[in-house]
Amino acid sequence: MRMPGLLLACGKVNAMQKKTVLIVLLLAVMITMTRCSGPNPAPSPTAMPTVGPETDFPHIDLGEGLYLRQIREDVFVVTHAFPWPANSLIVEMENKDMVLAGTPYTPEAMQIVLDWIAERFGKRNITAINPGFHVDNLGGNGALAAQGIPVYGSDLTADLLEERGEQTRQQILRMLAGPGNETYHRAHSAIPYIPPSRLFPITEGLTLDFNGEEVIVYYPGPSQAPDKVAIYFPHLRILFGSCMILGGDQIGNTADADLAAWPQAVEKLKRFDAAFVIPGHGDRLDPGLIDHTMELLTAGS
C-alpha cells in the first residue's frame, strides 16, 4: 500500500518519523479489516424477557405497604403488606379492558389501586376474578362492588366464604393479638367479606373472552384451600397461582389446606406454558416456582 506524504524512499527519516509511519500503517490496516467484516448482526428479538428468581422489576409505590411491580408494559403485580405481603395482579388486555386477579386485603387499598388505574389508563372497563375465599384473595371486593365492577368467583368460593369466613377472620385476629398490631387488628375486624357477584361452577372452570383474547380460570383440585383456582393469560404466558403457589421457603397457612391433594393440584399447572408464575406471597415470579412448591410440599414424605 502506497501512503503519500510519508517519504519512505528519501532515506532521511528519523526515529520519530519511523514510529509515526508505523502507527499510520496499523490504523489503515485496521480500518480496512473493519470495512471488510461488515456491521455486527442485530440481536435476535425475544417475545418475553428472561425471568429468574432474582429478577428485579420497576416499583411503583402507592402508599404504606402497597406497591406495584411492573413486569411488562401492560402487567403489574400488586403487593399489599397488611401485615403479611400478598400479591394480586393487574393486566391490560389488547382491547384496553383491565383484568384484576385477586385483590388487596382491604377495600381502602383496592380503591387506591382503582384510582391509580384511572389516573394512568383513563376510564376503562374492569373485570375482577377472586381466586379463593380467603381475605387476601377478595378482601377488596367492597370497593369493586361500590363501583359496579363485575367480580367472578366460583360457587365453592361463595359457599366457603359464608360457611368459614368469620372463622378465618378470628384466626387472623388471634395472630394479630398483642402490642404493635393494633392498627391491623382493628382493620381486619372491620373488613367486609363480600362474595363474588358472578359465580361459575368450580369443576367447570371459566373462560373469559376479550375480543378474541382469552383468560382461563382453572381448578386443579383442592390445594392451600378447597377452592383455590389458577388464572392463566395465554397471550402473555402469565399464570397467577395465588396461594396455591408458594413464593417463599415455608408452606405457611394450612388451616384450610388439603396437604395430600395439594402437590397433585400444582403438578397439573404444568399444562400451562408460563413465562411468569405469580405466587400468592413472595417476590419470585419465575416458572421454577411450580417445582419449588412441589418440593416444599413433598419434603420428608
C-alpha positions, 0 to 999 in steps of 0.5 A: 500500500502506497501512503503519500506524504510519508517519504519512505524512499528519501532515506532521511527519516528519523526515529520519530518519523519511523514510529509515526509511519508505523502507527499510520500503517496499523490504523489503515490496516485496521480500518480496512479489516473493519470495512471488510467484516461488515456491521455486527448482526442485530440481536435476535428479538425475544417475545418475553424477557428472561425471568429468574428468581432474582429478577428485579422489576420497576416499583411503583409505590402507592402508599404504606405497604402497597406497591406495584411491580411492573413486569411488562408494559401492560402487567403489574403485580400488586403487593399489599403488606397488611401485615403479611405481603400478598400479591394480586395482579393487574393486566391490560388486555389488547382491547384496553379492558383491565383484568384484576386477579385477586385483590388487596386485603382491604377495600381502602387499598383496592380503591387506591389501586382503582384510582391509580388505574384511572389516573394512568389508563383513563376510564376503562372497563374492569373485570375482577376474578377472586381466586379463593375465599380467603381475605387476601384473595377478595378482601377488596371486593367492597370497593369493586362492588361500590363501583359496579365492577363485575367480580367472578368467583366460583360457587365453592368460593361463595359457599366457603366464604359464608360457611368459614369466613368469620372463622378465618377472620378470628384466626387472623385476629388471634395472630394479630393479638398483642402490642404493635398490631393494633392498627391491623387488628382493628382493620381486619375486624372491620373488613367486609367479606363480600362474595363474588357477584358472578359465580361459575361452577368450580369443576367447570372452570371459566373462560373469559373472552376479550375480543378474541383474547382469552383468560382461563380460570382453572381448578386443579383440585383442592390445594392451600384451600378447597377452592383455590383456582389458577388464572392463566393469560395465554397471550402473555404466558402469565399464570397467577397461582395465588396461594396455591403457589408458594413464593417463599421457603415455608408452606405457611397457612394450612388451616384450610389446606388439603396437604395430600391433594395439594402437590397433585393440584400444582403438578397439573399447572404444568399444562400451562406454558408460563413465562411468569408464575405469580405466587400468592406471597413472595417476590419470585415470579419465575416458572421454577416456582411450580417445582419449588412448591412441589418440593416444599410440599413433598419434603420428608414424605 
